[in-house]
Amino acid sequence: MFGKKGELDVDNGQRRGDRFGREIGVVYCDGINVNEKVMNNHLATILTEYCDISEFSSKNWAKPYC
């Protein structure tokens, strides 16, 4: 678990973050798209009201939910 390389690709359409000031984006762990994994395993949901501004809404892992 430790010693992995983590990366965040911040969503250009949501640069200001959410209402709590959190960054919105895709998380990668050792090159694996964590967002895709949690969506495919039904462990998270996408708030559809942000689909029209998200740069990721057209990605294969997000498209079915947007």
mmCIF file as Biopython writes it, N, C-alpha, C and O atoms, coordinates in Angstrom:
data_model
#
loop_
_atom_site.group_PDB
_atom_site.id
_atom_site.type_symbol
_atom_site.label_atom_id
_atom_site.label_alt_id
_atom_site.label_comp_id
_atom_site.label_asym_id
_atom_site.label_entity_id
_atom_site.label_seq_id
_atom_site.pdbx_PDB_ins_code
_atom_site.Cartn_x
_atom_site.Cartn_y
_atom_site.Cartn_z
_atom_site.occupancy
_atom_site.B_iso_or_equiv
_atom_site.auth_seq_id
_atom_site.auth_asym_id
_atom_site.pdbx_PDB_model_num
ATOM 1   N N  . MET A ? 1  ? 0.823   -1.182 0.000   1.0 0.0 1  A 1 
ATOM 2   C CA . MET A ? 1  ? 0.000   0.000  0.000   1.0 0.0 1  A 1 
ATOM 3   C C  . MET A ? 1  ? 0.873   1.254  0.000   1.0 0.0 1  A 1 
ATOM 4   O O  . MET A ? 1  ? 0.636   2.170  -0.787  1.0 0.0 1  A 1 
ATOM 5   N N  . PHE A ? 2  ? 1.847   1.300  0.847   1.0 0.0 2  A 1 
ATOM 6   C CA . PHE A ? 2  ? 2.711   2.472  0.907   1.0 0.0 2  A 1 
ATOM 7   C C  . PHE A ? 2  ? 3.787   2.384  -0.158  1.0 0.0 2  A 1 
ATOM 8   O O  . PHE A ? 2  ? 4.075   1.304  -0.673  1.0 0.0 2  A 1 
ATOM 9   N N  . GLY A ? 3  ? 4.375   3.512  -0.484  1.0 0.0 3  A 1 
ATOM 10  C CA . GLY A ? 3  ? 5.391   3.542  -1.512  1.0 0.0 3  A 1 
ATOM 11  C C  . GLY A ? 3  ? 4.825   3.631  -2.916  1.0 0.0 3  A 1 
ATOM 12  O O  . GLY A ? 3  ? 5.554   3.459  -3.893  1.0 0.0 3  A 1 
ATOM 13  N N  . LYS A ? 4  ? 3.531   3.897  -3.024  1.0 0.0 4  A 1 
ATOM 14  C CA . LYS A ? 4  ? 2.884   4.034  -4.324  1.0 0.0 4  A 1 
ATOM 15  C C  . LYS A ? 4  ? 2.975   5.491  -4.774  1.0 0.0 4  A 1 
ATOM 16  O O  . LYS A ? 4  ? 3.105   6.399  -3.953  1.0 0.0 4  A 1 
ATOM 17  N N  . LYS A ? 5  ? 2.905   5.694  -6.066  1.0 0.0 5  A 1 
ATOM 18  C CA . LYS A ? 5  ? 2.932   7.048  -6.612  1.0 0.0 5  A 1 
ATOM 19  C C  . LYS A ? 5  ? 1.500   7.498  -6.863  1.0 0.0 5  A 1 
ATOM 20  O O  . LYS A ? 5  ? 0.763   6.852  -7.607  1.0 0.0 5  A 1 
ATOM 21  N N  . GLY A ? 6  ? 1.104   8.608  -6.242  1.0 0.0 6  A 1 
ATOM 22  C CA . GLY A ? 6  ? -0.224  9.166  -6.437  1.0 0.0 6  A 1 
ATOM 23  C C  . GLY A ? 6  ? -0.172  10.443 -7.250  1.0 0.0 6  A 1 
ATOM 24  O O  . GLY A ? 6  ? 0.769   11.228 -7.132  1.0 0.0 6  A 1 
ATOM 25  N N  . GLU A ? 7  ? -1.187  10.646 -8.076  1.0 0.0 7  A 1 
ATOM 26  C CA . GLU A ? 7  ? -1.285  11.847 -8.898  1.0 0.0 7  A 1 
ATOM 27  C C  . GLU A ? 7  ? -2.725  12.327 -8.922  1.0 0.0 7  A 1 
ATOM 28  O O  . GLU A ? 7  ? -3.652  11.532 -8.764  1.0 0.0 7  A 1 
ATOM 29  N N  . LEU A ? 8  ? -2.915  13.627 -9.118  1.0 0.0 8  A 1 
ATOM 30  C CA . LEU A ? 8  ? -4.241  14.206 -9.255  1.0 0.0 8  A 1 
ATOM 31  C C  . LEU A ? 8  ? -4.290  15.025 -10.529 1.0 0.0 8  A 1 
ATOM 32  O O  . LEU A ? 8  ? -3.458  15.910 -10.731 1.0 0.0 8  A 1 
ATOM 33  N N  . ASP A ? 9  ? -5.250  14.741 -11.384 1.0 0.0 9  A 1 
ATOM 34  C CA . ASP A ? 9  ? -5.499  15.531 -12.595 1.0 0.0 9  A 1 
ATOM 35  C C  . ASP A ? 9  ? -6.729  16.387 -12.300 1.0 0.0 9  A 1 
ATOM 36  O O  . ASP A ? 9  ? -7.862  15.914 -12.386 1.0 0.0 9  A 1 
ATOM 37  N N  . VAL A ? 10 ? -6.492  17.649 -11.951 1.0 0.0 10 A 1 
ATOM 38  C CA . VAL A ? 10 ? -7.579  18.554 -11.566 1.0 0.0 10 A 1 
ATOM 39  C C  . VAL A ? 10 ? -8.459  18.845 -12.774 1.0 0.0 10 A 1 
ATOM 40  O O  . VAL A ? 10 ? -7.966  19.090 -13.875 1.0 0.0 10 A 1 
ATOM 41  N N  . ASP A ? 11 ? -9.765  18.814 -12.551 1.0 0.0 11 A 1 
ATOM 42  C CA . ASP A ? 11 ? -10.755 19.085 -13.590 1.0 0.0 11 A 1 
ATOM 43  C C  . ASP A ? 11 ? -10.701 20.561 -13.960 1.0 0.0 11 A 1 
ATOM 44  O O  . ASP A ? 11 ? -11.012 21.420 -13.135 1.0 0.0 11 A 1 
ATOM 45  N N  . ASN A ? 12 ? -10.309 20.859 -15.191 1.0 0.0 12 A 1 
ATOM 46  C CA . ASN A ? 12 ? -10.212 22.247 -15.643 1.0 0.0 12 A 1 
ATOM 47  C C  . ASN A ? 12 ? -11.553 22.974 -15.597 1.0 0.0 12 A 1 
ATOM 48  O O  . ASN A ? 12 ? -11.587 24.193 -15.428 1.0 0.0 12 A 1 
ATOM 49  N N  . GLY A ? 13 ? -12.643 22.251 -15.745 1.0 0.0 13 A 1 
ATOM 50  C CA . GLY A ? 13 ? -13.961 22.860 -15.695 1.0 0.0 13 A 1 
ATOM 51  C C  . GLY A ? 13 ? -14.403 23.219 -14.287 1.0 0.0 13 A 1 
ATOM 52  O O  . GLY A ? 13 ? -15.357 23.974 -14.101 1.0 0.0 13 A 1 
ATOM 53  N N  . GLN A ? 14 ? -13.704 22.672 -13.292 1.0 0.0 14 A 1 
ATOM 54  C CA . GLN A ? 14 ? -14.078 22.907 -11.900 1.0 0.0 14 A 1 
ATOM 55  C C  . GLN A ? 14 ? -12.859 23.339 -11.086 1.0 0.0 14 A 1 
ATOM 56  O O  . GLN A ? 14 ? -12.659 22.871 -9.965  1.0 0.0 14 A 1 
ATOM 57  N N  . ARG A ? 15 ? -12.067 24.209 -11.640 1.0 0.0 15 A 1 
ATOM 58  C CA . ARG A ? 15 ? -10.816 24.660 -11.032 1.0 0.0 15 A 1 
ATOM 59  C C  . ARG A ? 15 ? -10.996 25.265 -9.645  1.0 0.0 15 A 1 
ATOM 60  O O  . ARG A ? 15 ? -10.079 25.198 -8.826  1.0 0.0 15 A 1 
ATOM 61  N N  . ARG A ? 16 ? -12.141 25.848 -9.365  1.0 0.0 16 A 1 
ATOM 62  C CA . ARG A ? 16 ? -12.334 26.502 -8.067  1.0 0.0 16 A 1 
ATOM 63  C C  . ARG A ? 16 ? -12.703 25.513 -6.972  1.0 0.0 16 A 1 
ATOM 64  O O  . ARG A ? 16 ? -12.847 25.906 -5.815  1.0 0.0 16 A 1 
ATOM 65  N N  . GLY A ? 17 ? -12.857 24.244 -7.311  1.0 0.0 17 A 1 
ATOM 66  C CA . GLY A ? 17 ? -13.207 23.238 -6.324  1.0 0.0 17 A 1 
ATOM 67  C C  . GLY A ? 17 ? -14.696 23.220 -6.048  1.0 0.0 17 A 1 
ATOM 68  O O  . GLY A ? 17 ? -15.479 23.909 -6.701  1.0 0.0 17 A 1 
ATOM 69  N N  . ASP A ? 18 ? -15.068 22.416 -5.065  1.0 0.0 18 A 1 
ATOM 70  C CA . ASP A ? 18 ? -16.484 22.315 -4.723  1.0 0.0 18 A 1 
ATOM 71  C C  . ASP A ? 18 ? -16.841 23.346 -3.652  1.0 0.0 18 A 1 
ATOM 72  O O  . ASP A ? 18 ? -16.024 24.203 -3.317  1.0 0.0 18 A 1 
ATOM 73  N N  . ARG A ? 19 ? -18.047 23.264 -3.120  1.0 0.0 19 A 1 
ATOM 74  C CA . ARG A ? 19 ? -18.496 24.271 -2.150  1.0 0.0 19 A 1 
ATOM 75  C C  . ARG A ? 19 ? -17.722 24.226 -0.844  1.0 0.0 19 A 1 
ATOM 76  O O  . ARG A ? 19 ? -17.814 25.154 -0.041  1.0 0.0 19 A 1 
ATOM 77  N N  . PHE A ? 20 ? -16.962 23.163 -0.617  1.0 0.0 20 A 1 
ATOM 78  C CA . PHE A ? 20 ? -16.139 23.047 0.579   1.0 0.0 20 A 1 
ATOM 79  C C  . PHE A ? 20 ? -14.669 23.366 0.297   1.0 0.0 20 A 1 
ATOM 80  O O  . PHE A ? 20 ? -13.821 23.227 1.180   1.0 0.0 20 A 1 
ATOM 81  N N  . GLY A ? 21 ? -14.369 23.791 -0.928  1.0 0.0 21 A 1 
ATOM 82  C CA . GLY A ? 21 ? -13.004 24.143 -1.301  1.0 0.0 21 A 1 
ATOM 83  C C  . GLY A ? 21 ? -12.129 22.966 -1.696  1.0 0.0 21 A 1 
ATOM 84  O O  . GLY A ? 21 ? -10.917 23.120 -1.849  1.0 0.0 21 A 1 
ATOM 85  N N  . ARG A ? 22 ? -12.722 21.803 -1.860  1.0 0.0 22 A 1 
ATOM 86  C CA . ARG A ? 22 ? -11.952 20.621 -2.250  1.0 0.0 22 A 1 
ATOM 87  C C  . ARG A ? 22 ? -11.694 20.623 -3.749  1.0 0.0 22 A 1 
ATOM 88  O O  . ARG A ? 22 ? -12.536 21.063 -4.531  1.0 0.0 22 A 1 
ATOM 89  N N  . GLU A ? 23 ? -10.531 20.130 -4.142  1.0 0.0 23 A 1 
ATOM 90  C CA . GLU A ? 23 ? -10.201 19.984 -5.559  1.0 0.0 23 A 1 
ATOM 91  C C  . GLU A ? 23 ? -11.031 18.852 -6.150  1.0 0.0 23 A 1 
ATOM 92  O O  . GLU A ? 23 ? -11.271 17.840 -5.491  1.0 0.0 23 A 1 
ATOM 93  N N  . ILE A ? 24 ? -11.472 19.027 -7.404  1.0 0.0 24 A 1 
ATOM 94  C CA . ILE A ? 24 ? -12.218 18.015 -8.123  1.0 0.0 24 A 1 
ATOM 95  C C  . ILE A ? 24 ? -11.318 17.501 -9.242  1.0 0.0 24 A 1 
ATOM 96  O O  . ILE A ? 24 ? -10.748 18.293 -9.993  1.0 0.0 24 A 1 
ATOM 97  N N  . GLY A ? 25 ? -11.190 16.201 -9.355  1.0 0.0 25 A 1 
ATOM 98  C CA . GLY A ? 25 ? -10.341 15.674 -10.411 1.0 0.0 25 A 1 
ATOM 99  C C  . GLY A ? 25 ? -10.284 14.163 -10.391 1.0 0.0 25 A 1 
ATOM 100 O O  . GLY A ? 25 ? -11.040 13.502 -9.679  1.0 0.0 25 A 1 
ATOM 101 N N  . VAL A ? 26 ? -9.378  13.633 -11.183 1.0 0.0 26 A 1 
ATOM 102 C CA . VAL A ? 26 ? -9.169  12.198 -11.277 1.0 0.0 26 A 1 
ATOM 103 C C  . VAL A ? 26 ? -7.912  11.856 -10.489 1.0 0.0 26 A 1 
ATOM 104 O O  . VAL A ? 26 ? -6.873  12.498 -10.643 1.0 0.0 26 A 1 
ATOM 105 N N  . VAL A ? 27 ? -8.020  10.843 -9.651  1.0 0.0 27 A 1 
ATOM 106 C CA . VAL A ? 27 ? -6.901  10.380 -8.845  1.0 0.0 27 A 1 
ATOM 107 C C  . VAL A ? 27 ? -6.305  9.138  -9.511  1.0 0.0 27 A 1 
ATOM 108 O O  . VAL A ? 27 ? -7.021  8.228  -9.929  1.0 0.0 27 A 1 
ATOM 109 N N  . TYR A ? 28 ? -4.994  9.128  -9.594  1.0 0.0 28 A 1 
ATOM 110 C CA . TYR A ? 28 ? -4.267  7.981  -10.126 1.0 0.0 28 A 1 
ATOM 111 C C  . TYR A ? 28 ? -3.346  7.436  -9.037  1.0 0.0 28 A 1 
ATOM 112 O O  . TYR A ? 28 ? -2.705  8.204  -8.320  1.0 0.0 28 A 1 
ATOM 113 N N  . CYS A ? 29 ? -3.282  6.132  -8.919  1.0 0.0 29 A 1 
ATOM 114 C CA . CYS A ? 29 ? -2.360  5.470  -8.000  1.0 0.0 29 A 1 
ATOM 115 C C  . CYS A ? 29 ? -1.546  4.476  -8.815  1.0 0.0 29 A 1 
ATOM 116 O O  . CYS A ? 29 ? -2.085  3.504  -9.343  1.0 0.0 29 A 1 
ATOM 117 N N  . ASP A ? 30 ? -0.262  4.723  -8.913  1.0 0.0 30 A 1 
ATOM 118 C CA . ASP A ? 30 ? 0.623   3.912  -9.757  1.0 0.0 30 A 1 
ATOM 119 C C  . ASP A ? 30 ? 0.072   3.775  -11.173 1.0 0.0 30 A 1 
ATOM 120 O O  . ASP A ? 30 ? 0.158   2.705  -11.775 1.0 0.0 30 A 1 
ATOM 121 N N  . GLY A ? 31 ? -0.493  4.855  -11.703 1.0 0.0 31 A 1 
ATOM 122 C CA . GLY A ? 31 ? -0.986  4.884  -13.072 1.0 0.0 31 A 1 
ATOM 123 C C  . GLY A ? 31 ? -2.384  4.329  -13.257 1.0 0.0 31 A 1 
ATOM 124 O O  . GLY A ? 31 ? -2.902  4.339  -14.374 1.0 0.0 31 A 1 
ATOM 125 N N  . ILE A ? 32 ? -3.007  3.847  -12.197 1.0 0.0 32 A 1 
ATOM 126 C CA . ILE A ? 32 ? -4.365  3.294  -12.280 1.0 0.0 32 A 1 
ATOM 127 C C  . ILE A ? 32 ? -5.365  4.386  -11.932 1.0 0.0 32 A 1 
ATOM 128 O O  . ILE A ? 32 ? -5.222  5.061  -10.912 1.0 0.0 32 A 1 
ATOM 129 N N  . ASN A ? 33 ? -6.372  4.562  -12.773 1.0 0.0 33 A 1 
ATOM 130 C CA . ASN A ? 33 ? -7.421  5.555  -12.561 1.0 0.0 33 A 1 
ATOM 131 C C  . ASN A ? 33 ? -8.330  5.076  -11.426 1.0 0.0 33 A 1 
ATOM 132 O O  . ASN A ? 33 ? -9.144  4.173  -11.617 1.0 0.0 33 A 1 
ATOM 133 N N  . VAL A ? 34 ? -8.186  5.681  -10.256 1.0 0.0 34 A 1 
ATOM 134 C CA . VAL A ? 34 ? -8.957  5.284  -9.084  1.0 0.0 34 A 1 
ATOM 135 C C  . VAL A ? 34 ? -10.432 5.654  -9.268  1.0 0.0 34 A 1 
ATOM 136 O O  . VAL A ? 34 ? -11.310 4.911  -8.829  1.0 0.0 34 A 1 
ATOM 137 N N  . ASN A ? 35 ? -10.713 6.783  -9.906  1.0 0.0 35 A 1 
ATOM 138 C CA . ASN A ? 35 ? -12.098 7.180  -10.162 1.0 0.0 35 A 1 
ATOM 139 C C  . ASN A ? 35 ? -12.829 6.103  -10.961 1.0 0.0 35 A 1 
ATOM 140 O O  . ASN A ? 35 ? -13.960 5.739  -10.641 1.0 0.0 35 A 1 
ATOM 141 N N  . GLU A ? 36 ? -12.178 5.606  -11.989 1.0 0.0 36 A 1 
ATOM 142 C CA . GLU A ? 36 ? -12.783 4.558  -12.817 1.0 0.0 36 A 1 
ATOM 143 C C  . GLU A ? 36 ? -13.069 3.309  -11.988 1.0 0.0 36 A 1 
ATOM 144 O O  . GLU A ? 36 ? -14.136 2.708  -12.119 1.0 0.0 36 A 1 
ATOM 145 N N  . LYS A ? 37 ? -12.133 2.921  -11.145 1.0 0.0 37 A 1 
ATOM 146 C CA . LYS A ? 37 ? -12.307 1.718  -10.327 1.0 0.0 37 A 1 
ATOM 147 C C  . LYS A ? 37 ? -13.476 1.868  -9.357  1.0 0.0 37 A 1 
ATOM 148 O O  . LYS A ? 37 ? -14.284 0.949  -9.227  1.0 0.0 37 A 1 
ATOM 149 N N  . VAL A ? 38 ? -13.583 3.015  -8.669  1.0 0.0 38 A 1 
ATOM 150 C CA . VAL A ? 38 ? -14.685 3.168  -7.710  1.0 0.0 38 A 1 
ATOM 151 C C  . VAL A ? 38 ? -16.027 3.273  -8.420  1.0 0.0 38 A 1 
ATOM 152 O O  . VAL A ? 38 ? -17.034 2.803  -7.892  1.0 0.0 38 A 1 
ATOM 153 N N  . MET A ? 39 ? -16.066 3.877  -9.602  1.0 0.0 39 A 1 
ATOM 154 C CA . MET A ? 39 ? -17.323 3.957  -10.355 1.0 0.0 39 A 1 
ATOM 155 C C  . MET A ? 39 ? -17.736 2.573  -10.855 1.0 0.0 39 A 1 
ATOM 156 O O  . MET A ? 39 ? -18.906 2.205  -10.754 1.0 0.0 39 A 1 
ATOM 157 N N  . ASN A ? 40 ? -16.796 1.813  -11.387 1.0 0.0 40 A 1 
ATOM 158 C CA . ASN A ? 40 ? -17.103 0.471  -11.898 1.0 0.0 40 A 1 
ATOM 159 C C  . ASN A ? 40 ? -17.568 -0.478 -10.798 1.0 0.0 40 A 1 
ATOM 160 O O  . ASN A ? 40 ? -18.303 -1.430 -11.061 1.0 0.0 40 A 1 
ATOM 161 N N  . ASN A ? 41 ? -17.138 -0.214 -9.562  1.0 0.0 41 A 1 
ATOM 162 C CA . ASN A ? 41 ? -17.528 -1.055 -8.434  1.0 0.0 41 A 1 
ATOM 163 C C  . ASN A ? 41 ? -18.677 -0.451 -7.624  1.0 0.0 41 A 1 
ATOM 164 O O  . ASN A ? 41 ? -18.984 -0.907 -6.523  1.0 0.0 41 A 1 
ATOM 165 N N  . HIS A ? 42 ? -19.304 0.582  -8.188  1.0 0.0 42 A 1 
ATOM 166 C CA . HIS A ? 42 ? -20.479 1.231  -7.572  1.0 0.0 42 A 1 
ATOM 167 C C  . HIS A ? 42 ? -20.198 1.722  -6.152  1.0 0.0 42 A 1 
ATOM 168 O O  . HIS A ? 42 ? -21.051 1.604  -5.272  1.0 0.0 42 A 1 
ATOM 169 N N  . LEU A ? 43 ? -19.006 2.270  -5.931  1.0 0.0 43 A 1 
ATOM 170 C CA . LEU A ? 43 ? -18.620 2.782  -4.623  1.0 0.0 43 A 1 
ATOM 171 C C  . LEU A ? 43 ? -18.722 4.300  -4.541  1.0 0.0 43 A 1 
ATOM 172 O O  . LEU A ? 43 ? -18.436 4.888  -3.498  1.0 0.0 43 A 1 
ATOM 173 N N  . ALA A ? 44 ? -19.130 4.937  -5.637  1.0 0.0 44 A 1 
ATOM 174 C CA . ALA A ? 44 ? -19.271 6.392  -5.675  1.0 0.0 44 A 1 
ATOM 175 C C  . ALA A ? 44 ? -20.320 6.754  -6.717  1.0 0.0 44 A 1 
ATOM 176 O O  . ALA A ? 44 ? -20.711 5.925  -7.539  1.0 0.0 44 A 1 
ATOM 177 N N  . THR A ? 45 ? -20.762 7.986  -6.672  1.0 0.0 45 A 1 
ATOM 178 C CA . THR A ? 45 ? -21.695 8.489  -7.681  1.0 0.0 45 A 1 
ATOM 179 C C  . THR A ? 45 ? -21.157 9.807  -8.235  1.0 0.0 45 A 1 
ATOM 180 O O  . THR A ? 45 ? -20.364 10.495 -7.593  1.0 0.0 45 A 1 
ATOM 181 N N  . ILE A ? 46 ? -21.602 10.133 -9.425  1.0 0.0 46 A 1 
ATOM 182 C CA . ILE A ? 46 ? -21.258 11.411 -10.045 1.0 0.0 46 A 1 
ATOM 183 C C  . ILE A ? 46 ? -22.472 12.311 -9.937  1.0 0.0 46 A 1 
ATOM 184 O O  . ILE A ? 46 ? -23.582 11.917 -10.295 1.0 0.0 46 A 1 
ATOM 185 N N  . LEU A ? 47 ? -22.260 13.523 -9.441  1.0 0.0 47 A 1 
ATOM 186 C CA . LEU A ? 47 ? -23.352 14.489 -9.369  1.0 0.0 47 A 1 
ATOM 187 C C  . LEU A ? 47 ? -23.597 15.024 -10.773 1.0 0.0 47 A 1 
ATOM 188 O O  . LEU A ? 47 ? -22.779 15.769 -11.313 1.0 0.0 47 A 1 
ATOM 189 N N  . THR A ? 48 ? -24.717 14.644 -11.356 1.0 0.0 48 A 1 
ATOM 190 C CA . THR A ? 48 ? -24.981 14.949 -12.763 1.0 0.0 48 A 1 
ATOM 191 C C  . THR A ? 48 ? -25.091 16.434 -13.051 1.0 0.0 48 A 1 
ATOM 192 O O  . THR A ? 48 ? -24.941 16.837 -14.205 1.0 0.0 48 A 1 
ATOM 193 N N  . GLU A ? 49 ? -25.347 17.264 -12.048 1.0 0.0 49 A 1 
ATOM 194 C CA . GLU A ? 49 ? -25.440 18.702 -12.316 1.0 0.0 49 A 1 
ATOM 195 C C  . GLU A ? 49 ? -24.100 19.315 -12.719 1.0 0.0 49 A 1 
ATOM 196 O O  . GLU A ? 49 ? -24.056 20.451 -13.190 1.0 0.0 49 A 1 
ATOM 197 N N  . TYR A ? 50 ? -22.996 18.563 -12.535 1.0 0.0 50 A 1 
ATOM 198 C CA . TYR A ? 50 ? -21.678 19.060 -12.927 1.0 0.0 50 A 1 
ATOM 199 C C  . TYR A ? 50 ? -21.173 18.447 -14.231 1.0 0.0 50 A 1 
ATOM 200 O O  . TYR A ? 50 ? -20.090 18.799 -14.697 1.0 0.0 50 A 1 
ATOM 201 N N  . CYS A ? 51 ? -21.933 17.548 -14.818 1.0 0.0 51 A 1 
ATOM 202 C CA . CYS A ? 51 ? -21.498 16.880 -16.052 1.0 0.0 51 A 1 
ATOM 203 C C  . CYS A ? 51 ? -21.260 17.861 -17.197 1.0 0.0 51 A 1 
ATOM 204 O O  . CYS A ? 51 ? -20.361 17.653 -18.011 1.0 0.0 51 A 1 
ATOM 205 N N  . ASP A ? 52 ? -22.048 18.915 -17.267 1.0 0.0 52 A 1 
ATOM 206 C CA . ASP A ? 52 ? -21.907 19.855 -18.385 1.0 0.0 52 A 1 
ATOM 207 C C  . ASP A ? 52 ? -20.650 20.718 -18.283 1.0 0.0 52 A 1 
ATOM 208 O O  . ASP A ? 52 ? -20.249 21.321 -19.278 1.0 0.0 52 A 1 
ATOM 209 N N  . ILE A ? 53 ? -20.011 20.795 -17.099 1.0 0.0 53 A 1 
ATOM 210 C CA . ILE A ? 53 ? -18.794 21.604 -16.979 1.0 0.0 53 A 1 
ATOM 211 C C  . ILE A ? 53 ? -17.534 20.767 -16.761 1.0 0.0 53 A 1 
ATOM 212 O O  . ILE A ? 53 ? -16.425 21.298 -16.820 1.0 0.0 53 A 1 
ATOM 213 N N  . SER A ? 54 ? -17.691 19.478 -16.511 1.0 0.0 54 A 1 
ATOM 214 C CA . SER A ? 54 ? -16.535 18.628 -16.227 1.0 0.0 54 A 1 
ATOM 215 C C  . SER A ? 54 ? -15.821 18.202 -17.504 1.0 0.0 54 A 1 
ATOM 216 O O  . SER A ? 54 ? -16.457 17.777 -18.468 1.0 0.0 54 A 1 
ATOM 217 N N  . GLU A ? 55 ? -14.517 18.316 -17.502 1.0 0.0 55 A 1 
ATOM 218 C CA . GLU A ? 55 ? -13.739 17.851 -18.658 1.0 0.0 55 A 1 
ATOM 219 C C  . GLU A ? 55 ? -13.731 16.330 -18.747 1.0 0.0 55 A 1 
ATOM 220 O O  . GLU A ? 55 ? -13.375 15.774 -19.786 1.0 0.0 55 A 1 
ATOM 221 N N  . PHE A ? 56 ? -14.118 15.655 -17.677 1.0 0.0 56 A 1 
ATOM 222 C CA . PHE A ? 56 ? -14.067 14.196 -17.639 1.0 0.0 56 A 1 
ATOM 223 C C  . PHE A ? 56 ? -15.400 13.530 -17.978 1.0 0.0 56 A 1 
ATOM 224 O O  . PHE A ? 56 ? -15.459 12.304 -18.062 1.0 0.0 56 A 1 
ATOM 225 N N  . SER A ? 57 ? -16.453 14.291 -18.171 1.0 0.0 57 A 1 
ATOM 226 C CA . SER A ? 57 ? -17.783 13.705 -18.379 1.0 0.0 57 A 1 
ATOM 227 C C  . SER A ? 57 ? -17.880 12.858 -19.639 1.0 0.0 57 A 1 
ATOM 228 O O  . SER A ? 57 ? -18.753 11.994 -19.724 1.0 0.0 57 A 1 
ATOM 229 N N  . SER A ? 58 ? -17.015 13.076 -20.609 1.0 0.0 58 A 1 
ATOM 230 C CA . SER A ? 58 ? -17.064 12.292 -21.844 1.0 0.0 58 A 1 
ATOM 231 C C  . SER A ? 58 ? -16.146 11.063 -21.800 1.0 0.0 58 A 1 
ATOM 232 O O  . SER A ? 58 ? -16.080 10.301 -22.765 1.0 0.0 58 A 1 
ATOM 233 N N  . LYS A ? 59 ? -15.454 10.877 -20.702 1.0 0.0 59 A 1 
ATOM 234 C CA . LYS A ? 59 ? -14.570 9.710  -20.567 1.0 0.0 59 A 1 
ATOM 235 C C  . LYS A ? 59 ? -15.423 8.447  -20.407 1.0 0.0 59 A 1 
ATOM 236 O O  . LYS A ? 59 ? -16.518 8.496  -19.846 1.0 0.0 59 A 1 
ATOM 237 N N  . ASN A ? 60 ? -14.919 7.338  -20.897 1.0 0.0 60 A 1 
ATOM 238 C CA . ASN A ? 60 ? -15.685 6.080  -20.871 1.0 0.0 60 A 1 
ATOM 239 C C  . ASN A ? 60 ? -16.182 5.710  -19.480 1.0 0.0 60 A 1 
ATOM 240 O O  . ASN A ? 60 ? -17.289 5.186  -19.352 1.0 0.0 60 A 1 
ATOM 241 N N  . TRP A ? 61 ? -15.410 5.963  -18.446 1.0 0.0 61 A 1 
ATOM 242 C CA . TRP A ? 61 ? -15.803 5.583  -17.098 1.0 0.0 61 A 1 
ATOM 243 C C  . TRP A ? 61 ? -16.857 6.509  -16.512 1.0 0.0 61 A 1 
ATOM 244 O O  . TRP A ? 61 ? -17.566 6.110  -15.588 1.0 0.0 61 A 1 
ATOM 245 N N  . ALA A ? 62 ? -16.987 7.738  -17.020 1.0 0.0 62 A 1 
ATOM 246 C CA . ALA A ? 62 ? -17.958 8.704  -16.499 1.0 0.0 62 A 1 
ATOM 247 C C  . ALA A ? 62 ? -19.198 8.821  -17.375 1.0 0.0 62 A 1 
ATOM 248 O O  . ALA A ? 62 ? -20.285 9.133  -16.888 1.0 0.0 62 A 1 
ATOM 249 N N  . LYS A ? 63 ? -19.035 8.573  -18.643 1.0 0.0 63 A 1 
ATOM 250 C CA . LYS A ? 63 ? -20.141 8.782  -19.613 1.0 0.0 63 A 1 
ATOM 251 C C  . LYS A ? 63 ? -21.446 8.089  -19.237 1.0 0.0 63 A 1 
ATOM 252 O O  . LYS A ? 63 ? -22.503 8.705  -19.378 1.0 0.0 63 A 1 
ATOM 253 N N  . PRO A ? 64 ? -21.432 6.845  -18.766 1.0 0.0 64 A 1 
ATOM 254 C CA . PRO A ? 64 ? -22.714 6.203  -18.435 1.0 0.0 64 A 1 
ATOM 255 C C  . PRO A ? 64 ? -23.484 6.910  -17.317 1.0 0.0 64 A 1 
ATOM 256 O O  . PRO A ? 64 ? -24.694 6.728  -17.187 1.0 0.0 64 A 1 
ATOM 257 N N  . TYR A ? 65 ? -22.794 7.707  -16.520 1.0 0.0 65 A 1 
ATOM 258 C CA . TYR A ? 65 ? -23.423 8.364  -15.371 1.0 0.0 65 A 1 
ATOM 259 C C  . TYR A ? 65 ? -23.763 9.827  -15.637 1.0 0.0 65 A 1 
ATOM 260 O O  . TYR A ? 65 ? -24.469 10.455 -14.848 1.0 0.0 65 A 1 
ATOM 261 N N  . CYS A ? 66 ? -23.267 10.369 -16.743 1.0 0.0 66 A 1 
ATOM 262 C CA . CYS A ? 66 ? -23.510 11.783 -17.047 1.0 0.0 66 A 1 
ATOM 263 C C  . CYS A ? 66 ? -24.585 11.956 -18.082 1.0 0.0 66 A 1 
ATOM 264 O O  . CYS A ? 66 ? -24.911 13.085 -18.451 1.0 0.0 66 A 1 
#
